[in-house]
Amino acid sequence: MDPLDPLMQYGPNDGGYATALQIVIVVLALLAGSWLFGAAYALITNLIKAKNGKD
């Protein structure tokens, strides 16, 4: 495989840049991660309230 010629103009994906699919996957992973964090926080909070008898 030939090395990249620094004098040539390459497209945005020739130099190892992120593709649109990778960006979408990262955004969806961030949304899912924040939702999971919120769900876990709510579950733990509800368990603590139930244990203390506060409804």
N, C-alpha and C positions, 0 to 999 in steps of 0.2 A: 504494500500500500504506500502510495506516495505521500509525503508530508504536505501540509497545506502551504501554498505559496503566499507569502505575506503581501505581494504586490497585486494579487488578483482580488476581485470583488466577489465575495461569497454571499450566499443567501443567509437569512437569519438562523436557519437550522443547521448550517454546515459547521458552525463553530461550537456546537454543544449547547446551544441555548435551549430553554424550555419550550416545549410544544404547547399548543392550545389544549390538547388533551391532558397533559400533565398539570397545567394550571387549573383546569376544571376539577381534576381529581384532588388536588391540594385544597381547593376551596370547599369542595364537598366534605373532605376529611375534617377540615376545621369546623364546619357547621355541625357535623355528626359528633365530633369530639366535645364541642361546647354543649350540645344537647345532652350527651351522656354525662358530662360533669354536672349539669343542672339537675338531671334526673337522680343521680347518685346523691347530690346534696339534699334534695327534697326527701328522698327515702331515709337518709340518715337523720334528718331533722324530725321527720314523722316518727321514727323509731325512738328517738330521745324524748319527744313529747309524750308518746304512749307509755314509756317507761316511768316518767315522772307523774303520770296521771293527769296531764294537762291536755284536754281535748280541744 
